[in-house]
Amino acid sequence: MKRLFLFAAVIVAMVCASCENLRSAYGVNGFTQVVSKDTKEGIRYGIGRDQPNDKLKAETPVVFSDYAVALPSGFGGYFMYLPGKKTYYLFDSDGRDVLSGKKATSPDLEGLIPIINDGKDHHLTEAEMYYRHIVGFQFVDGYKNRYFILPVEGGNVYGVVYNGYFAAFGPYKEIFFGLYGFMFQDPTTGKWGARTLARSVVEAEERDIERDTPTIFSPEYDEIIEVEKKDETNIWFARKGNVWSAKQVLTDSQIKNIPVDQRLLNQVRKMRIRSTAKSTTKNWVEILAHGQRFGFKEASVVHQ
């Protein structure tokens, strides 16, 4: 009995020591979101939170050598770097790995998806968000949502949207966000497909990618063009070899097959493709300019 008591006492002491060893490294509005502790290798960080009686709890293993805030203060979202900074992870404020949707259960981070650190800032810019005209854009608690295209192993990428919650799409060889959906290149076949982004994908914690990103075109095409007409009708063209198909996106979850409007298709195909979208000013606000096509040969958007 004495040995059992001593063993329990040691366990309690270890837990308490671990709790006392945690410090608040970063927090907003009185809530800790990044914790740290001293180790033989130096200071290590993790995602954490305040507990009752001002105790700190780690939501991830505290194994990261550095961190960076991925979203403006108060919205959660942190890039957590491994020692050496060759790779890092994107976590939400609950300690969930955004790309895999999983929580880390061991210090080796098994099952999580590392991001390759190429030294670049992978937030989409105002131009890349088409001056707030990008798919799914809205203001969250007075703050505009964010988009990322993040490189991972194998030369692939994930697209990530933050709109109150994080949602990740991939892995793809390439991803190109449009005005009503996004285009993606299959990493195995090299063919292109397209999906629309349903609002529910960024408003619910339980996500089903098949449900929340309905397919516009499966990844079997050589070229895809999205067209937003002047009346805001949304038309998508896809080419397989020399054959074109067309669909109309009615809502973020309603898509229908339509005959190919050859006149419209010929018109947009003649347009010069710009690498970046141009803006114009209306009522002192910068907005997406009309009469342009942007993107690249295999995936482009036309804003009539």
Secondary structure as the mmCIF struct_conf table of DSSP 4:
data_model
#
loop_
_struct_conf.conf_type_id
_struct_conf.id
_struct_conf.beg_label_comp_id
_struct_conf.beg_label_asym_id
_struct_conf.beg_label_seq_id
_struct_conf.end_label_comp_id
_struct_conf.end_label_asym_id
_struct_conf.end_label_seq_id
HELX_RH_AL_P HELX_RH_AL_P1 LYS A 2 ASN A 21
STRN STRN1 ARG A 23 VAL A 28
TURN_TY1_P TURN_TY1_P1 ASN A 29 GLY A 30
STRN STRN2 PHE A 31 THR A 39
TURN_TY1_P TURN_TY1_P2 LYS A 40 GLU A 41
STRN STRN3 GLY A 42 ASP A 50
HELX_RH_3T_P HELX_RH_3T_P1 PRO A 52 ASP A 54
STRN STRN4 LEU A 56 ALA A 58
BEND BEND1 GLU A 59 THR A 60
BEND BEND2 VAL A 62 VAL A 62
STRN STRN5 PHE A 64 PHE A 64
BEND BEND3 SER A 65 SER A 65
STRN STRN6 ASP A 66 VAL A 69
BEND BEND4 ALA A 70 PRO A 72
TURN_TY1_P TURN_TY1_P3 SER A 73 GLY A 74
BEND BEND5 PHE A 75 PHE A 75
STRN STRN7 TYR A 78 TYR A 81
HELX_LH_PP_P HELX_LH_PP_P1 LEU A 82 LEU A 82
TURN_TY1_P TURN_TY1_P4 PRO A 83 GLY A 84
BEND BEND6 LYS A 85 LYS A 86
STRN STRN8 THR A 87 PHE A 91
TURN_TY1_P TURN_TY1_P5 SER A 93 ASP A 94
BEND BEND7 GLY A 95 GLY A 95
STRN STRN9 ARG A 96 ASP A 97
TURN_TY1_P TURN_TY1_P6 VAL A 98 SER A 100
STRN STRN10 LYS A 103 LYS A 103
BEND BEND8 SER A 106 SER A 106
TURN_TY1_P TURN_TY1_P7 PRO A 107 ASP A 108
TURN_TY1_P TURN_TY1_P8 GLU A 110 GLY A 111
HELX_LH_PP_P HELX_LH_PP_P2 PRO A 114 PRO A 114
STRN STRN11 ILE A 115 ILE A 116
BEND BEND9 GLY A 119 GLY A 119
STRN STRN12 HIS A 123 HIS A 123
TURN_TY1_P TURN_TY1_P9 GLU A 126 HIS A 133
BEND BEND10 ILE A 134 ILE A 134
TURN_TY1_P TURN_TY1_P10 VAL A 135 GLY A 136
STRN STRN13 PHE A 139 VAL A 140
TURN_TY1_P TURN_TY1_P11 ASP A 141 GLY A 142
STRN STRN14 TYR A 143 LYS A 144
STRN STRN15 ARG A 146 PRO A 151
HELX_RH_3T_P HELX_RH_3T_P2 GLU A 153 GLY A 155
STRN STRN16 VAL A 157 TYR A 162
BEND BEND11 ASN A 163 TYR A 165
STRN STRN17 PHE A 166 TYR A 172
BEND BEND12 LYS A 173 LYS A 173
STRN STRN18 GLU A 174 PHE A 177
BEND BEND13 LEU A 179 TYR A 180
STRN STRN19 GLY A 181 GLN A 185
TURN_TY1_P TURN_TY1_P12 PRO A 187 THR A 189
STRN STRN20 TRP A 192 THR A 196
HELX_RH_3T_P HELX_RH_3T_P3 ARG A 199 VAL A 202
TURN_TY1_P TURN_TY1_P13 GLU A 203 GLU A 203
BEND BEND14 GLU A 205 GLU A 206
HELX_RH_AL_P HELX_RH_AL_P2 ILE A 209 ASP A 212
BEND BEND15 THR A 213 THR A 213
STRN STRN21 THR A 215 TYR A 221
BEND BEND16 ASP A 222 ASP A 222
STRN STRN22 GLU A 223 GLU A 228
TURN_TY1_P TURN_TY1_P14 LYS A 230 ASP A 231
STRN STRN23 ASN A 234 LYS A 240
TURN_TY1_P TURN_TY1_P15 GLY A 241 ASN A 242
STRN STRN24 VAL A 243 THR A 251
TURN_TY1_P TURN_TY1_P16 ASP A 252 SER A 253
STRN STRN25 GLN A 254 ILE A 258
HELX_RH_AL_P HELX_RH_AL_P3 GLN A 262 ARG A 269
TURN_TY1_P TURN_TY1_P17 LYS A 270 LYS A 270
BEND BEND17 MET A 271 MET A 271
HELX_LH_PP_P HELX_LH_PP_P3 ARG A 272 ARG A 272
STRN STRN26 ILE A 273 ARG A 274
BEND BEND18 SER A 275 THR A 276
STRN STRN27 SER A 279 LYS A 282
TURN_TY1_P TURN_TY1_P18 ASN A 283 TRP A 284
STRN STRN28 VAL A 285 LEU A 288
HELX_LH_PP_P HELX_LH_PP_P4 ALA A 289 ALA A 289
BEND BEND19 HIS A 290 GLY A 291
STRN STRN29 GLN A 292 PHE A 296
TURN_TY1_P TURN_TY1_P19 LYS A 297 GLU A 298
STRN STRN30 ALA A 299 HIS A 303
#
